[in-house]
Amino acid sequence: MLRIDATAQAIDALINSGAHEAAGDMLRSELGPLSTHFGSAQVLHWCEKLGLSALLDLPLAIEAAQVVREMQGTPAIAQFMAIAQTARAHGDEIAELRALSGVYCTGVLAWSGFGDMQREFPRINSLYDKLNRRLSDEAAVECLPGLLVSRLLFGASAAESALVGEALVILVFDERLSGTARLRAAAMLAPWFNFSRDAARMSTTADALATLEANTSIPMITRVIYRAAITLAQTHLGVYVSTSDTGLNGRRVGTTKSTTDDDPGYPQWLRFFVRRNAFELASRGNNHALAAERLNELEAVENPAEPSQVLLVRYGRSRHAMRAREYAVALALAQRCMELVRALEMPDTMAALYQAGVASALLGLNRLTEAHAMYTGILVNMMPGQRLVHERMCALIDATTMLDQLELVRLTDDRLAETRLITLRARLADYLRISGGRLMSLETQTLPLIASRLVAAIFAHGLGTDAFAEGVRSQGLLPPDTRPVCWPWLLRIRLFDGFAIEGLATTVTHEGGKKGESKSMQILQYLAAHAPAAVSAQRMADSLWPEAEGDKAMRSLDVALTRLRQQLPDAALLVRSEGKIGFDISRVWCDTHAALVHVEQLRELATVNGAQAGPEMSAMTDANAVRDHAQAHTALALLSLYRGPALPDSREAFARERATFFRSQVAGATQIGLRSAIRLSDPAVAEEIVRKSVAHGLPADVVRSVLTDLQARSNDSSRRAAQLTNVFELARA
């Protein structure tokens, strides 16, 4: 009571001092309570002095507020709230429902007014329940959009909004109603389609309303709002299009901003809204350069006094940083977004969308436990119909965590690792079930290292389907640096212990260099023998056609390359640039390349571990013990790839030269792994390395030099040397 009295006194004082604009703002903000306390006559007296008498003519006031919304954006929320309070004081429930609908429609477009929307949610629902049978179609097409938005944002179930959405669709297509009202209502269908993930229906509706959108009798600003809202919804739906069979029926929108947003006559909030739309299009189109340009344009028209606009720009910066894999920057920006979210009084269901930005950044920083806890909290608060992405992320973290645990256990306890494999397989199956057997661009673009590990594990455990493999390739996800053979490569080539290819129309096996072998196959051998490096085309031509004179060798190479490309699953697997030829190593696997990766890993581990510095058997730290396990198992993986000399039957000079090179590289790396394996408590790994070294044709000195060093140490080392010597001799027998 005292507050209302003080407000009335302040209005009088402002009017008397000539501060009519400030008095009008105060009157609008407290119109309902003032009408109830002092009566409509007193409020009318103030309105007449301020030129605001239309406030008490509710239908006209609502229409005027619609204009305010389209011209000013956020200020219309206060207008609609004031009208709703006045209507409530006068007992005009239909006008109150229309005004509250204006609050929600404005709020969702301008992304503001959340506190008011949440506080009025029970009221708008009770009004609709009471009045829905009495509403004319004209009134319903104005009231239902706000009710739909309210239930999308604050409702407890998707069914609540679905009932309103279906009723609104019917009204939007009712040609008897005002075109402007129908198009305003159709703009509110956009978040509903996004909410339900019905991309095909969104596109069909937009196409059906194209004629209405082009109607010159409808205000241009109304048409721009509709077009921007529909296109913005389609950009969000694109996430689901990439992970399901739902399509946009061929409808695609460009990534250029609307030309109308450069018109200085257009209101700031609308130019911001349209540029936000242009940024979303570029961002979800995975065009990082264009997205950065659009984000700069968006920031250039930002109103710093509008927290919602500041939030959207900061959120865009955070997302852009995630796509650039600048996870620390993304985290700092996402945390700033959460401060703005609280200042805007966003409810938990909406704040969860921004909290997901924090969780994603934590995941990128490999802070799995924190990210999982945050995603779990998000799932509790997430609005109905928007859970899928976050359920996927929880499943992704569960599987990644189990992968980490398994790798650690493998380095300390092989038997325990076997039991963990069962749990890992279950986690991977859960991820595939929740994801519908498809990758999502959010994972491949922002978390490629985590996604590639997960994909490799899925195929390693026999869970990857052909459709999943095709999805991996279409997303352009790069394979792990370890080059696992289980990755969905488009082409696989083996040179060790014979030449074999997988990925052509049929699996082809050739004995390298034998009479009648095609030059196309020899080109593959040459490239695989030098992978991952690209090779000089002239040098390859001279090597494969040594008798050719002049430029005949190069002409022969060009012909053979043309024929080879016709045999490959994709001609682009061969890359020719600046006189060199090589494989697209992101899609082609060679056992030679994978072996060199393991060789390099062993050398790096040996440098850290000091295994090459001397043979002394000192007490090992836990870290050194882990590295010994890693080196030993890497050596076994290397010997699984190196099954014998490269191209053993080839007559080509390059084949003999590369076979010698690989044999030397593998021998040195295996020796590093064997020294580490000897230090392990379990002798089985060292014995297996010895057997495979012999079986795969490595020089005997690989094992003998290690055994000689071992025999020179303590009695215990001598016994270990004697055991391994027996294994070595039996393997050679």
Helices and strands as residue ranges (DSSP letters): H 2-16, H 20-29, H 31-38, H 40-50, G 53-56, H 58-72, H 75-90, H 93-110, H 114-131, H 137-154, H 158-172, H 179-196, H 199-208, H 210-213, H 220-241, G 259-262, H 268-284, H 288-300, H 307-323, H 327-343, H 348-364, H 368-381, H 388-410, H 414-435, H 441-446, H 448-460, H 466-475, E 491-494, E 499-502, E 508-510, H 519-530, E 535-536, H 537-544, H 552-567, G 571-573, E 574-577, E 580-583, E 588-590, H 591-609, H 622-641, H 653-678, H 684-695, H 701-711, H 715-732
